[in-house]
Amino acid sequence: GPPPANPQIDYQGFQRLAARVSPERAKRRVTLARFRQMAATGEAIILDARSADAFAQGHIAGAINLPLTDFTAPALAAVLPDRDRPVLIYCNNNFSNDRPPVMLKSAAVSLNIQTYINLAAYGYRTVYELGETVDFDDPKVGWVKG
């Protein structure tokens, strides 16, 4: 028969969480101008959840890196100690370039979706997502090449 249920893996819980955060996420998608403004004032912190290797090859200026695969309560607390401080996220699918270090991912599993849901699961309530597609060669993006 099937293996016993694993209480540490809760697919239904993930589905409920994704449904719960969906309307909130829809309101938290921001323009590049607002994203940059929030970061520049020091109001928000930019989190890049791509791999350490991709981050090293290039990222938005001022971003900190914690790969999504490394999200745990202690790791998040170390880089984002204040759960009330706004967190700005972006992913490969925010870029029109589709070349390293931002190759497009399948849209339904875009990293922003996973990152938003994960941050919500760990108690971060003010996550904002870059809501548009940009070219990382545009100076307004503030891309730092590795």
C-alpha positions as CSV (number, residue, x, y, z in Angstrom):
1,G,0.0,0.0,0.0
2,P,0.9,3.7,0.0
3,P,3.5,4.9,2.6
4,P,2.1,6.5,5.7
5,A,1.3,10.2,5.7
6,N,4.2,12.5,6.5
7,P,3.1,15.3,8.9
8,Q,6.1,17.3,7.8
9,I,4.7,17.6,4.2
10,D,1.3,19.2,3.9
11,Y,0.2,19.7,0.3
12,Q,-3.4,20.7,1.4
13,G,-1.9,23.2,3.8
14,F,0.1,24.7,0.9
15,Q,-3.0,24.9,-1.3
16,R,-4.9,26.7,1.5
17,L,-2.0,29.1,2.1
18,A,-1.7,29.9,-1.6
19,A,-5.5,30.6,-1.8
20,R,-5.4,32.8,1.3
21,V,-2.5,35.0,0.1
22,S,-3.8,35.3,-3.5
23,P,-6.0,38.4,-3.0
24,E,-3.3,40.1,-0.8
25,R,-0.6,39.4,-3.4
26,A,-2.7,40.9,-6.2
27,K,-2.6,44.2,-4.3
28,R,1.1,44.1,-3.6
29,R,2.4,44.1,-7.1
30,V,4.3,47.4,-7.7
31,T,5.8,49.3,-10.6
32,L,9.6,49.4,-11.0
33,A,9.4,53.1,-10.0
34,R,7.6,52.3,-6.7
35,F,9.9,49.3,-6.1
36,R,13.0,51.5,-6.5
37,Q,11.5,54.3,-4.4
38,M,10.6,51.9,-1.5
39,A,14.2,50.5,-1.6
40,A,15.8,54.0,-1.9
41,T,14.1,55.4,1.2
42,G,15.2,52.5,3.3
43,E,11.6,51.7,4.0
44,A,11.9,48.2,2.4
45,I,14.5,45.6,1.9
46,I,15.1,43.9,-1.5
47,L,15.2,40.1,-1.2
48,D,16.6,38.1,-4.2
49,A,15.6,34.4,-3.7
50,R,17.4,33.1,-6.7
51,S,20.4,30.8,-6.3
52,A,23.6,32.2,-4.9
53,D,25.3,31.6,-8.2
54,A,22.6,33.5,-10.2
55,F,22.8,36.3,-7.7
56,A,26.6,36.5,-8.0
57,Q,26.2,36.8,-11.8
58,G,23.9,39.8,-11.4
59,H,21.1,41.3,-9.3
60,I,19.2,44.5,-8.5
61,A,21.4,46.9,-6.6
62,G,21.0,46.8,-2.9
63,A,19.4,43.3,-2.9
64,I,20.3,40.7,-0.3
65,N,20.3,37.0,-1.3
66,L,18.7,34.1,0.4
67,P,17.9,31.3,-2.0
68,L,14.3,30.0,-1.8
69,T,15.8,26.5,-1.2
70,D,17.5,27.8,2.0
71,F,14.3,29.3,3.5
72,T,14.0,28.2,7.1
73,A,12.7,30.2,10.1
74,P,16.3,30.8,11.4
75,A,17.8,31.7,8.0
76,L,15.0,34.2,7.3
77,A,15.3,35.7,10.8
78,A,19.0,36.2,10.1
79,V,18.5,38.3,7.0
80,L,15.0,39.7,7.6
81,P,14.8,40.1,11.4
82,D,11.8,42.5,11.3
83,R,8.8,40.7,10.0
84,D,6.9,44.1,9.8
85,R,9.5,45.7,7.5
86,P,8.4,45.7,3.8
87,V,10.2,43.1,1.7
88,L,10.5,43.6,-2.1
89,I,10.9,40.6,-4.3
90,Y,11.6,40.0,-7.9
91,C,12.5,36.9,-10.0
92,N,13.8,35.8,-13.4
93,N,10.3,36.3,-14.9
94,N,10.4,40.0,-14.2
95,F,13.1,40.3,-17.0
96,S,12.5,40.4,-20.7
97,N,16.1,39.3,-21.4
98,D,15.8,35.5,-21.0
99,R,19.5,35.1,-20.9
100,P,21.9,34.3,-18.0
101,P,21.6,35.0,-15.1
102,V,17.8,35.4,-15.6
103,M,16.5,32.6,-17.8
104,L,12.7,32.4,-17.9
105,K,11.0,29.9,-15.7
106,S,7.6,28.2,-16.5
107,A,5.1,31.0,-15.7
108,A,3.0,28.9,-13.3
109,V,6.0,28.3,-11.1
110,S,7.6,31.7,-11.4
111,L,9.9,32.2,-8.4
112,N,7.9,35.2,-7.2
113,I,4.9,33.0,-6.6
114,Q,6.9,30.6,-4.5
115,T,8.7,33.3,-2.7
116,Y,5.6,35.2,-1.8
117,I,3.8,32.1,-0.5
118,N,6.9,31.1,1.5
119,L,7.4,34.5,3.1
120,A,3.7,34.5,4.1
121,A,4.1,31.1,5.6
122,Y,6.9,32.4,7.8
123,G,4.9,35.4,9.0
124,Y,6.1,38.2,6.7
125,R,3.0,40.2,6.0
126,T,4.2,43.2,4.0
127,V,5.8,41.6,0.9
128,Y,5.7,43.5,-2.4
129,E,6.5,42.0,-5.7
130,L,7.9,43.8,-8.8
131,G,4.8,43.7,-11.0
132,E,6.2,44.4,-14.4
133,T,8.6,43.1,-17.0
134,V,11.8,45.1,-17.3
135,D,15.1,44.9,-19.3
136,F,18.0,44.5,-16.9
137,D,20.1,46.6,-19.3
138,D,17.8,49.6,-18.6
139,P,19.6,51.9,-16.1
140,K,16.4,52.5,-14.2
141,V,16.5,48.8,-13.1
142,G,19.7,49.4,-11.2
143,W,21.2,46.0,-12.3
144,V,24.6,45.1,-10.9
145,K,26.6,42.7,-13.1
146,G,28.7,40.1,-11.3
